[in-house]
Amino acid sequence: MDILLKLFLLFLKVNLLSTSGPASVGLLYHEVVVGKLVTESQFVQAVGLSSVLPGSDALQLAMYIGYAIGGISGGLVALAASILPPTLIILGVTMILHRVRREAWVGNFVEGLAPAISVLMLFTAWKIFQKGGATGWQGWAIGIVSLIAMSLKVPERIVVVIAALVGVFFLS
Amino acid sequence: MKPSKFSVWLNLLWMFLKVNILSPSGPASIGLLYKEAVGKIMTEAQFVEAVGFSNVLPGSEALKLAMFVGFAAGGIPGVFTALLGAILPPTVMMLIVASVLQQFQHANWLDGFVAGLSPAVAALIIVVAWELFRASTRKKIDRRVVLIAVLSAVAFWFEVPSPLVLLGAGILGVFIYGRRSYG
């Protein structure tokens, strides 16, 4: 199949089955890393950088992964596929908002989605940790310290930047 | 004097460019957007409703919120103006970073970069997963949430394709959450 079409369908699917950028990481990982479209290392860069740079994580993930797979046109196609589902849904909702209040079943669908997404993310976190590089005591140390820092409400992007710098200076 | 449509759109575009340059992610942009929009473009109740909808519908959160605010300010053209403002900053920045980094895929320092980044990214994913799980249970751990979590864990363990598992979880949600009134 044409790679651009494949990218388009992939991001369409991911954006229909998740509610925000970070939540789409689990599903995206299975589609692009397990599907061998990008390397483990590229995926980690995409997630790390999208959490550091300002603006929507979901779009940045799409941009990075799309670019890594298919250059600029790949990035644009991934972007379009990520924008399309929410735009069409919102246009639909705003147009019928006056008559239909909350569609209960859509809410229930997303509510059922949430625990499954959380579990998928845990599986993904473990795989990224295992294959990402530093798995010795250094990796555990960075991971545990990051986890503690984030649960103490240290801004996530600061934690991510520091971990990457530690990597550049001590692990390369 | 009523401001012209053009200046409404221009303000909207500027507002979303600003919010998206200053905030790291969708959820974080809500606070900033609140200050910019409530009282000027929409009422507090409208804003809360928009946030609620953004959480309930599939797709990127930040985009949905932007489109709701855009609609309140300028109708359908407002939706597209807000969308443009929300899309441009993150993607242009990412495009630049991505194109630079692709040049260094075989550099030594990048290996270290990724080695350090991986555990932190794993930690980040765990934290977000926990927040998502907690948000879905509202106040107390619900039996139905645990049921879906356990079933999907089993399914992932046996390597059922993840889109199928998510789809199944959503459909299960439609059935077991059944009739419930929304506020």
Interface residues (C-beta under 8 A of the other chain):
Chain A: K13 N15 L16 L17 S18 T19 S20 G21 P22 A23 V25 G26 L27 H30 E31 S41 Q42 V44 Q45 V47 G48 L49 S50 S51 V52 L53 P54 G55 S56 D57 A58 L59 Q60 M63 Y64 Y67 A68 I72 G75 L79 S82 I83 P85 P86 T87 I89 I90 L91 V93 T94 R101 R102 A104 W105 V106 G107 N108 F109 V110 E111 G112 L113 A114 P115 A116 I117 S118 V119 L120 M121 L122 F123 T124 A125 W126 I128 F129 K131 G132 G133 A134 Q138 G139 W140 I142 G143 I144 S146 L147 M150 S151 P155 E156 R157 V159 V160 I162 A163 A164 L165 V166 G167 V168 F169 F170 L171 S172
Chain B: N20 I21 L22 S23 P24 S25 G26 P27 F53 N55 V56 L57 P58 G59 S60 E61 A62 L63 K64 M67 F68 F71 I76 V79 L83 A86 I87 P89 P90 T91 M93 M94 L95 V97 A98 S99 L101 Q102 Q105 N108 W109 L110 D111 G112 F113 V114 A115 G116 L117 S118 P119 A120 V121 A122 A123 L124 I125 I126 V127 V128 A129 W130 L132 F133 A135 S136 V145 V146 I148 A149 S152 A153 F156 P161 S162 P163 V165 L166 L167 G168 A169 G170 I171 L172 G173 V174 I176 Y177 G178 R179 R180 S181 Y182
